[in-house]
Amino acid sequence: MKKINIITLLIGFGALAAYLSSSSCHNPKPLTGSNNGDSTHVTTPLSPVMPFDVTLPPPPQRVLETTVRRGFDLFSWDSFIALCWPSKSGQVIGQFGDNATVWETYKKNYQVFLDSGQKPQPWDIGSQTKEIFLSQIGKTPPEMTAIFQPFLTGPLIDQNGQYCRFEIAMNREMFEYINQHTLYNIEGQRSFTDTVIFPEGNNATKKYGAVMVKASWKILGAGDDTSRFHKVKAIIHIAALPSRGIKDTSYEAWVGLVGLHIGTKTVTSPQWIWSTFEQVDNVPDFGKVEKGKHYNFYNEAAGDKALNKAPVQPWNPGIKGQIPSQVARLTPIYTGTQALNDSIHKLLVAINPRNVWQYYELVGTQWPVHPAQSNTGDPFPVYMANATLETYDQGTIKDGKVVYVPGVTSSCIDCHNGSTTWGGRPADFTYLLKTAKAVKK
């Protein structure tokens, strides 16, 4: 077999934006890798390199709804591509259809905030584990709430009556900050008297900031086209909850990725940049159901009577065949974002017509418009929701129209602004620190 040279092409906002808008898209500068184990080359302008921060056009060309939004959406796609790039070196994203990803090598929250409250293992130990352990059945870890999710949320149940599972992971920069300041246990947080400020990505210094990833998974089953999902074999754990008749159980199952939420701390966006992606078959837009289509979380025959309403309690993931959630997207994907999705999908298909990543789309990006003027920095867009992670707080339907409720309708920055440490100090827009435990003696 011929040896293949891997040429790494670093593409930021300017290069990728120019590529997507130029007439010479058919002849990009190559990033190459072997295809199907032989000497055939894969050529793509997509990059395995995470962006440090967003790159925007000069001020005279900055228009919030168009050029600025596109800049942040490009940042989101650059981040998604890099995070989902093969963790095995020498490969290109999706060249073999599916691939184990970079973000799956990140530290999981349960590897950092140990039940014992002890110091977690160093980054290089445990981060490369191939075992996927899923026990969380809500967006928020159960340590934070007596129920499975706070506010208006609840478990998300797919069309096969199976509960979705969720996990949270962090990059090395975020992990090392937590480790260095002993924020991995309650005692350490209570004794920490400084302000929690996670590392910030910076284009000028070429330093990365903190990145946290929230993933939602569905157990693959009847009616699911598995070729349209990034999938892994996971250990599904159901923790005992005697008050609800739930027994401790574990089993293996194939799961498909249905949502990915990326939070990135940068110097220009200290309230973080929030990028949210979904699998394209998740849900229809409200009032725009595609007849005959198999959705992951919507049944055309069920109607909209229980639309976006949490399942009736008690919630028990151990019971199979429960009534599925009926979910629709209340805020359609912005037209400019959808156009960018289409362009990126073409690049992914060019790598491999069976590239699994073509079945994921950017739902939106939220960022602070005036980061220095208030705690939240005036986030834009004001409301943004991932149908798998903010399922039940997208807004409400009144007289056939969508109604947004400030303080209730999903907004990443507004929600995370309320996060605190066990010492009562602001937690820099992450609730993860509240999952820390006390040291067991």
Sequence and secondary structure as in RCSB ss.txt:
>XXXX:A:sequence
MKKINIITLLIGFGALAAYLSSSSCHNPKPLTGSNNGDSTHVTTPLSPVMPFDVTLPPPPQRVLETTVRRGFDLF
SWDSFIALCWPSKSGQVIGQFGDNATVWETYKKNYQVFLDSGQKPQPWDIGSQTKEIFLSQIGKTPPEMTAIFQP
FLTGPLIDQNGQYCRFEIAMNREMFEYINQHTLYNIEGQRSFTDTVIFPEGNNATKKYGAVMVKASWKILGAGDD
TSRFHKVKAIIHIAALPSRGIKDTSYEAWVGLVGLHIGTKTVTSPQWIWSTFEQVDNVPDFGKVEKGKHYNFYNE
AAGDKALNKAPVQPWNPGIKGQIPSQVARLTPIYTGTQALNDSIHKLLVAINPRNVWQYYELVGTQWPVHPAQSN
TGDPFPVYMANATLETYDQGTIKDGKVVYVPGVTSSCIDCHNGSTTWGGRPADFTYLLKTAKAVKK
>XXXX:A:secstr
            HHHHHHHHHSS TTS      EETTEEEE   S  SS  SS     GGG  IIIIIHHHHHHH
HHHHHHHHTSBSSTT  TTTTS   BSGGGSEEHHHHS TT      TTTTTT   EEE B SSS GGG SSSSS
TT    B TTS B EEEEEE HHHHHHHHHTTTTBHHHHHH  S      BBTTTTB   EEEEEEEEE  TT  
GGGS EEEEEEEE  BGGGTB  EEEEEEEEEEEEEEEE BSS TT EEEEEEETTS  BTTB  TT   SS  G
GG STTTT    S   TTSSS       BSS   HHHHHHHHHHHHHHHHH TT GGGGEEEEEEEEESSTTTSS
S  EESS    TTTSGGGS EEETTEEE  TTTS  HHHHHTT B TTSSB SS SGGGG B    
